[in-house]
Amino acid sequence: MVPLNPSPDSPFAVTFGEGTVVIDSEDLDVLREIRYLLRHCRSPVDHDGVGTGVTSLAVRMSEDGGRIITKDGQIILRSSSAAALIERILYETTVNLARANRSSLVLHAAGVALGTAGVALCGESGAGKSTLAARSILGGFNLLSDELILVDPSLGTMSGFPRPLVLKDVVAGLGTDNLPVQIQSPAVIGEVGNSYVDPEQIRSGCVQPGAEVAVLVFPRYSPNSNPVIQRLSPAAAAFRLLPRVVNAPNLPRRGLDAVTALAKRVPAYAAAYSDASLIVPVLHQLVDSPLAARHTSHRPPRV
Amino acid sequence: MGLAEQRPRPVEEYEIEILDDEAVLLHPVRSSIVHLNRSATIVYRLCDGERTVADIASLVAAAYPTAADDIRGDVERTIDSLARAGAVTLQQPPSNGPVES
């Protein structure tokens, strides 16, 4: 049994919807780092580490003095690099939590919220979702997640997986250099240029568990472009949402029903931008706009 | 044989959803996704494997007589796009075959 209030050196569980991942490590430095990074995602209840939708990840010492990661007892990585171990545990945690959900819609998207009004940022990989999320936090939004949101289309609500923000150095020109953030430690700088940033270091108290889905935004980085906002039809929104469904194989008609329900309910916009800081006022406008609340017009808001 | 004589038939595996008269098609195995605007949705729904492309163009032209001159080309381009997207197959009209004496 994973205890509810464990010591820093005990295994712990994280949850996201129907998914649970239990994490253990014989390398206590690695365990403490992961526990800290995932502290906003911790399970509110004890977990025995077995059952439907449960994955067990463990870092073990190998005979050659290195480390191995096992997933449900099977070796998936050998490495002596703490950064590589932590990055793989975070990746496996995210992927397995997402895929474990069999009834709700899991979208590869960032989620931010202003009060109860949530914005789902449904960008492709490399579109700058995490940087937009970081900029949104600076602009007064709370963070649900920079990577995964769980949506109930019938209720129009979403919840997030508030792992650390993953800011990629390779997304050039998005202005990450002057974010008032600190990198946790060298151990959490990934080997492929990812930096894991604690959202609390951007703004204290910014993590929020859930919100109503007030607007869907499909951001696209476009060099040398002022923000351009275009209202999308429900079908165009569904077309763009479907590739973002992480747990499609678990859902009826691969999520088509859930996605169309969401697209019918929530107004959607495509947003092209070159400077992430300039898009945040647009998000404010979309959340505040009657268009976002009632979505009866396809006229885009003034930018 | 030209496109006008072909008989487009929807690929049955596609799941379809209509939102505000626009179609979204999802192939559950290939995971390919197609979005059709309103006019393309009208054309797609007329594809039944029996009508030829010319038949479909005539039906659409009858509904929009003021734009009839442009419609044949638009319908052919739309069906060609649907075929390239894998949403319809183009079938030859049935051959009369050799006549036995």
Interface residues (C-beta under 8 A of the other chain):
Chain A: S233 P234 A235 A236 A238 F239 L242 P243 A248 R253 R254 L256 D257 T260 A263 K264
Chain B: E15 E17 I18 L19 D20 E22 A23 V24 L26 P28 S31 I33 V34 H35 L36
